[in-house]
Amino acid sequence: MVVDGIAEEDRVILTSVGYINQDISLLFPLWAGVPARERATLLVEHTVTNPNRFWRLYGIPACAEENQLPEAESCQSVHVAWNAMVGEGLLAYGYRTQAAELVTRLMAAIVRSLKQENAFRKYYHAGTGQGIGEWNDLNGLAPLGLFLDTLGVRLISPRQVALTGFNPYPWPVTVKYRGLTVLRQPEKTTVIFPDGQAVSVDDPSPCLVTLE
């Protein structure tokens, strides 16, 4: 490269794109179902859930912890939508517990922002949970789809709900939808339909609960 026309009193700064940091996009093959089972296991256990790489207190940051430059603050940003994609990948490969833990960490940051600032934020800091960026941005909303998928609840209508597995969270979860109530406990699920009829399910196998 040749630069002409520089005077003695001029100051020249040259910068280039860095390829040191590994970012969250490298985890998206899980969401796409690309890796074979063995490869996915290595990716999840040695990269995704490794606290020295991506597994942080308030979610998965934009960049891995390793090789981060101190001034690269944007690398600490947690993008909820991108985290949701990784979470769906975890579910696809049978890592329901880890997906539930990811949702819990994301919600800790979101709830923290709501309590302290009465607002959602576009991003959240992976280490502190502090909100970053614009206020009440849609990108910072709670990952409802991932939460329900992790919970194993698919709402079809007020008269029909699909269930898979049991509640992976450490507390009972109640979901209400147009008069339908689904109470998920560790080893039992109770479905209460709008007319008051109730059905209990204690089998983790996928099933469809319908009001005839």
Buried (B, 14 or more C-beta within 10 A) or exposed (E): EEEEEEEEEEEEEEEEEEEEBBEBEBBEBBBEEEBEEEEBBEBBEEBBBBEEBBBBBBBBBBBBBEEBEEEBEEBBBBBBEBBBBBBBBBBBBEBBEBBBBBBBBBBBBBEBBBEEEEEBBBBBBBEBBBBBEBEEBEBBEBBEEBBBBBBBBBBEEBBBBBBBBBBBBEEEBEBEBEEBBBBBBEEBBBBBBEEEEEBEBEEEEEBEBBBE
